[in-house]
Amino acid sequence: MGKSEQMDESISTKYKESLLQDENSSSRTKRKLRLIICLVTLFSLIVAAIISASIILKQETESKSLSFNPTDAIRNVCDVISDDPDSCFDSIAALSDAVIPSLLWSKNRDKINLSRIFILSLYASRIELENVASSIEKAISEEHMIDTKSVGVLRNCQGMVKFSLKQLNESEMSLGIDPDEKILGINKLVWDLQRWIGEAMGQVQRCIDLLDDIPSTVKAEIKEKSYAAQQNMKNSIGLLQKINDIFDLFYPKIGSALGSLFWEFEYGLNVWLFCSGSISKLGEKYRRFTFLGSRIRGYSVYFWRAVYFLAVFAFPEKLSNPNCISMESINLVKGYGKVNPSEDPSSFPNPRAAHKRRLTIALSLTLFLTLLICVFVGAFIHASNSDDHTPSPSSNSADSLKIVCAVTQHPGSCFDSISSLNSTSPKPDPEQFLNLSLQATVRELTNISSLPKTLISKINHPGTVSALKDCISLFDDALSQLNQSAELLNVGTGESTLTVMKVKNMQTWVSAAMTDQDTCLEGLDEMGSPLLGEVKARVQKAKEYMSNTLAILSNMPNLLKKFGISMH
């Protein structure tokens, strides 16, 4: 009897130990299942939050864009570019109602872009210039009411206004009727536009100066219209000079990590689709042996569906192409996601084998989560690094000079002319290089200013002599314009060397100096002068130096930004 009791007690103990072991195993299984479910849920929340934030960020970015509100767009642009924003707005907005429906808005009728606003500012300038030309023509036709000298002045003004109209037409032709919204991002085109409009402004200013010599009854109307045309052209140049700031109004930059992830998310999404397919396949493989496998498969499919539909909403243009989605991903939606009711938990295999499988699945999920996080971090780093590929300026004077001269059309002559004067430069920055470029230009133009007088004494060709005499006054005027610019750079201690207004004035004067040289050559050409080739060769270097100086001025805001300097 004693032995029987001992056997019963031993069996009871083993049974209790077995129950305890099963209970512990079941407890561990439940804990691991809860852990895996928590991981999947957390991961789902992270990705859903990223996608939702990206969608919200995209909608918020578009709502801040001025492209969908032409009136606000014109108003904001004028506030940035003009010292008289009200007149700027009136001149452009008046044209937007008449010109945009008939000429520009062939598509995207509810939107306006920066290129279209610029075109309208050019139209406004041209219309005012045409009014000036009409007033001059009217005054000349009434020459019986004015003296001969005044008629001569008006004819000179007429030629200057025609030249200005020609430059504005050149600007309009370079853009076309309905320009692409990003065309003003082309640096060379922006530089050409600034040069053409600057030359037109210079000619109008010369006309205004000449009008001081004629009776006030004649010049009042012409001057008023000339000032209006000049203001419109100044608005156009201001838009070009602040092109980067104005681009931000139309295309706000997304500086946050979520913004970077939004633009780079497509790659991360494709990785997720592939990995979710792999997880579902893993669950499918073990569904007959483990209830846990079917649960993991179900959760992964539900999660995939949520990600996919969110992504379709966020990226409709990307996911409309069936090639973007793998066939395995399509099969997930069609064939997976339901738990087989025949899977009986009582059919679980050995707990140790199930534990290994659960551990494998948990590790797979962890690796997958790590992989996707790495993809997003990599996408963010890529987006951050791609924002600006411009090398930072070196403290070395030669390297800094190369960066500055890279914005010109003649970087070789720019580097040579400035470096020859830069032996004792205390600070290698754009302002100093601008000063040296201007000095080199003045020196070169001074060297050739006596050329017309020298050639007059050597030739007996009436037309050439007349044209060379004009060149003398034109060269003197060009030197005067350049010296005015140089004076702006001579400032006292503590005073700002460059301001926005100074840069605008210098651009106008340097452009006018370039126009003077071109006018000299055109005069020789019209007279059929045999000296045209010689004069053109002699002034070529001065033209390049002026072109370099004007290019540095036009790009001064961006250059200062590269060197960590702000303009006042």
NORWOJO-V273121 format. One record per backbone hydrogen bond with DSSP energy under -1.0 kcal/mol. CO is the residue of the C=O (numbers start at 0). NH is the residue of the N-H. Records with the same first field share a line. If there is no record, write none. Layout:
CO = NH + NH
This chain:
0 = 4
1 = 5
2 = 6
3 = 7
4 = 8
5 = 9
6 = 10
7 = 11
8 = 12
9 = 13
10 = 14
11 = 15
12 = 16
13 = 17
14 = 18
15 = 19
16 = 20
17 = 21
18 = 22
19 = 23
20 = 24
21 = 25
22 = 26
23 = 27
24 = 28
25 = 29
26 = 30
27 = 31
28 = 32
29 = 33
30 = 34
31 = 35
32 = 36
33 = 37
34 = 38
35 = 39
36 = 40
37 = 41
38 = 42
39 = 43
40 = 44
41 = 45
42 = 46
43 = 47
44 = 48
45 = 49
46 = 50
47 = 51
48 = 52
49 = 53
50 = 54
51 = 55
52 = 56
53 = 57
54 = 58
55 = 59
56 = 60
57 = 61
58 = 62
59 = 63
65 = 68
66 = 111
68 = 72
69 = 73
70 = 74
71 = 75
72 = 76
73 = 77
74 = 78
75 = 79
76 = 80
77 = 81
83 = 87
84 = 88
85 = 89
86 = 90
87 = 91
88 = 92
89 = 93
91 = 95
92 = 96
94 = 98
98 = 102
99 = 104
103 = 105
107 = 110
112 = 116
113 = 117
114 = 118
115 = 119
116 = 120
117 = 121
118 = 122
119 = 123
120 = 124
121 = 125
122 = 126
123 = 127
124 = 128
125 = 129
126 = 130
127 = 131
128 = 132
129 = 133
130 = 134
131 = 135
132 = 136
133 = 137
134 = 138
135 = 139
136 = 140
139 = 142
141 = 144
142 = 145
146 = 150
147 = 151
148 = 152
149 = 153
150 = 154
151 = 155
152 = 156
153 = 157
154 = 158
155 = 159
156 = 160
157 = 161
158 = 162
159 = 163
160 = 164
161 = 165
162 = 166
163 = 167
164 = 168
165 = 169
166 = 170
167 = 171
168 = 172
169 = 173
171 = 175
179 = 182
181 = 184
182 = 185
185 = 189
186 = 190
187 = 191
188 = 192
189 = 193
190 = 194
191 = 195
192 = 196
193 = 197
194 = 198
195 = 199
196 = 200
197 = 201
198 = 202
199 = 203
200 = 204
201 = 205
202 = 206
203 = 207
204 = 208
205 = 209
206 = 210
208 = 211
209 = 212
210 = 213
214 = 217 + 218
215 = 219
218 = 222
219 = 223
220 = 224
221 = 225
222 = 226
223 = 227
224 = 228
225 = 229
226 = 230
227 = 231
228 = 232
229 = 233
230 = 234
231 = 235
232 = 236
233 = 237
234 = 238
235 = 239
236 = 240
237 = 241
239 = 242
241 = 245
242 = 246
243 = 247
245 = 249
246 = 250
248 = 65
255 = 259
256 = 260
257 = 261
258 = 262
259 = 263
264 = 268
265 = 269
266 = 270
267 = 271
268 = 272
269 = 273
270 = 274
271 = 275
272 = 276
273 = 277
274 = 278
275 = 279
276 = 280
277 = 281
278 = 282
279 = 283
280 = 284
281 = 285
285 = 288 + 289
289 = 293
290 = 294
291 = 295
292 = 296
293 = 297
294 = 298
295 = 299
296 = 300
297 = 301
298 = 302
299 = 303
300 = 304
301 = 305
302 = 306
303 = 307
304 = 308
305 = 309
306 = 310
307 = 311
308 = 312
309 = 313
310 = 314
314 = 318
320 = 323
321 = 324
325 = 329
326 = 330
327 = 331
328 = 332
329 = 333
330 = 334
331 = 335
339 = 342
343 = 346
344 = 347
349 = 353
350 = 354
351 = 355
352 = 356
353 = 357
354 = 358
355 = 359
356 = 360
357 = 361
358 = 362
359 = 363
360 = 364
361 = 365
362 = 366
363 = 367
364 = 368
365 = 369
366 = 370
367 = 371
368 = 372
369 = 373
370 = 374
371 = 375
372 = 376
373 = 377
374 = 378
375 = 379
376 = 380
377 = 381
378 = 382
379 = 383
380 = 384
381 = 385
395 = 399
396 = 400
397 = 401
398 = 402
399 = 403
400 = 404
401 = 405
403 = 406
404 = 407
409 = 413
410 = 414
411 = 415
412 = 416
413 = 417
414 = 418
415 = 419
417 = 420
421 = 424
426 = 428
428 = 432
429 = 433
430 = 434
431 = 435
432 = 436
433 = 437
434 = 438
435 = 439
436 = 440
437 = 441
438 = 442
439 = 443
440 = 444
441 = 445
442 = 446
443 = 447
447 = 450
449 = 453
450 = 454
451 = 455
452 = 456
454 = 457
460 = 464
461 = 465
462 = 466
463 = 467
464 = 468
465 = 469
466 = 470
467 = 471
468 = 472
469 = 473
470 = 474
471 = 475
472 = 476
473 = 477
474 = 478
475 = 479
476 = 480
477 = 481
478 = 482
479 = 483
480 = 484
481 = 485
482 = 486
483 = 487
488 = 490
491 = 494
497 = 567
498 = 502
499 = 503
500 = 504
501 = 505
502 = 506
503 = 507
504 = 508
505 = 509
506 = 510
507 = 511
508 = 512
509 = 513
510 = 514
511 = 515
512 = 516
513 = 517
514 = 518
515 = 519
516 = 520
517 = 521
518 = 522
519 = 523
520 = 524
521 = 525
522 = 526
523 = 528
524 = 527
528 = 531
530 = 534
531 = 535
532 = 536
533 = 537
534 = 538
538 = 542
539 = 543
540 = 544
541 = 545
542 = 546
543 = 547
544 = 548
545 = 549
546 = 550
547 = 551
548 = 552
549 = 553
550 = 554
552 = 555
554 = 558
555 = 559
556 = 560
557 = 561
558 = 562
559 = 564
560 = 563
